[in-house]
């Protein structure tokens, strides 16, 4: 009986730990989104303003892998203008 009781206690403890871990992950993800969403929105607005000023048809973030083909030599890097729009040196 004692061994079964210990096994049940360990199983219960393990389950509680798993639930805590899952809950902590959810809280962390929510907080990360809460903190990054305004930054991403501000960056997107800056890119939009710079693109409109330069009359660009499309702007790609080349730091994030994607399925888009582009000729790097023919591209215009807007990083400097976007940073200026955001007030970043």
N, C-alpha and C positions, 0 to 999 in steps of 0.2 A: 504494500500500500504506500509506503514511504517513497519508493522509487517512482511510482506512478504520479504521486503528488508533486515530486520534484520535476518530473518531465512536463506535467501540466503547467507548473509555475514558469518553467523555462519557455514553453510554447507561448503562454500568455504574455510573458515579458517580450519575447521576440515579436509577437503580433503588435504589441503596444509600441515597440520601437519602430517597426515598419510604418505604422500609422503616423507616428510623430514625424518620421523622415518624409513621408509623402506630404503631410501638412506643411512642414517647413519648406519643402520645395515649391509648393503652391504659393505660399506667402512670398518667398523670394522672387518667383517669376512675376507675381503681381506687382511687387515693389519695383523690380527692374523695369517693367513696362511703364509704370507710373513715372519713373525718373527719366527714362529714355524717350518716351513719346514726344514730350515738348521739344527736346533737342532735335529729334529727327524732323519734326514738323518745321522748326525754324530753319534747318538746313535745306529742306525741300523748298521752302519759300525763297530762300536765297538763290538756290539753283534756278528756280523758275524766273526770278527777276533778272538774273544775269543772262539766262537763255533768251528771254524776251528782248532785252536790250540789244543783244547780239544777233537777233533774228535767227536763232538756231532752230532747226526742225526737231532735233532729238538730242538728248544728253544721256550718256551712259556712264554708270559708275563702273569703271574698269577694275576696281579693287575687289569686286565681288564676281566670282566666276559665273558666267552665264552662257547661253547658247547663241549669243549674238556675235556675228562676224564684224570686224572693223579693221580698217587699214590704219595701224597705229601711226604711221608716218604722215598720213593725211589728216589726222585728228588735231583738234584744238583743245588744249588743256585749260579748262575753266577754273581750276583750283585757286589760282591767285585772285581772280575776280570774285569768286564765291567767298573766299576768306575775307576779302575786303568788305563785301556786303555784310558779312557776319561780324565785322570788327575784329577779326583775328589777324595778327601779324605773322 
